[in-house]
Amino acid sequence: MIQNQDIICFCNDWGGDPLSKTQIVRRLARKNRILWVNSTGIRNPKVSAHDFGRAWKKLRQYFRGVRRVEDNIWVFAPLVIPFHGSPVARRINARWLAAQLRRACRKLGFRDATTLTFVPSSAAVVGSLRESRIIYYCVDEYSQFSGADTEAILQMERALMEKSDAVIVSASRLYETKRAYNENTYLITHGVDVQHFRKACFPETEIPADCPTRRPVIGFYGLVEDWVDLRVIRYLAEARPDWSFPVIGEVRTDITAFENLPNVHFLGRRDYGSLPGYCKGFDVALLPFVMNELTIAANPLKLREYLAAGLPVVASPIPEVKKMGRLVRLATSPGEYLEQIEELLARGQRGPRMVVSRAMDDESWDAKVEELSEYMQGLGERRAVLEGV
């Protein structure tokens, strides 16, 4: 593990469930100092209560300044103009954001920092903070998100890759699409907090009271967005009205089609700490994705979490899912989902099993961050050699 480094991380907003960025940063923070820069956005705002509330929250966070949230982690919420499609807005943001961050770095005493950025919208400011090295860590095809300004995101991302010392990607598809813009592109697949999700296999772990008890329980958790193929869940619920279908996670898409399906239970977002308990209550876990450029490039965290919990999984055949081999059943249609689930149940392969969980022992976040650390160390050594020439 690298140590005694100052690292500026451009990420999503701090808080909420620990995404891949949080898992990585918390491990780096064991031996390094981190300035976590909250999201500067990838889509244009809409006139909606959600976006107004988000803007008001960001304004309040900005006036709180740099704040310490954990050991060796400080968070700063910058103010930017959110219209990334506008060249004028991007130029203004570059100067304004750089000034804000240089002030934050001076306050923390950061020197010769490494920039580790997860977001394309950081492109204009990255390189102006007197960094010792720049790494772009790409975990999604950001230009394909609903509401994103596709061309603007692509332009920013390409500029970011070209000025980066290295590009890290989390999926093979991303490697294929990013390699052309930076020859120092490396694949590090996502990890999983194995010990946390393995709790689903332990007798003492309690199943939350709101998890359905009518068996079999076919469950899903995660953000319910337009990339989740809800047609699959609806088909299964109609075909098997005596089965239970808990759906755990914040809902950001239309679910009116489920109003007359009493066996589908939208439970809302639940705390990360409670997820192993819900997994223990599942007989089979679902990962139904709409097949498009966004999901083909995805490496879903919940897949490894389901497996670390020891669960049988039926999933859409996106490339990173197919890599898991026999650990996952693949389905391309609602009917195939039903067939695969029924075969698992008939074979007695239901609920958490330790033999499945142990297959994830080599996929820990600690191992993934050590791999990232090796690349970061190598970049530092290479730059030192070049500067000495």
Secondary structure, DSSP 4 states (H G I P E B T S, - for coil): ---S-EEEEE-S-S-SS--HHHHHHHHHTTTSEEEEEPP--SB---SSHHHHHHHHHHHHHHTT-SEEEETTEEEE-------TT-HHHHHHHHHHHHHHHHHHHHHHT--SPEEEE--GGGTTTTTSS--SEEEEEE-S-GGGSTTB-HHHHHHHHHHHHHH-SEEEESSHHHHHHHGGG-S-EEE----B-HHHHGGGGSTTPPPPTTS--SSSBEEEES-B-TTB-HHHHHHHHHH-TTSBEEEES-B-S--GGGTT-TTEEEEE---GGGHHHHHHH-SEEEE-B--SHHHHT---HHHHHHHHTT--EEE---HHHHTTGGGEEE-SSHHHHHHHHHHHHHTT--S--HHHHGGGGGGBHHHHHHHHHHHHHHHHHHHHHHHH-
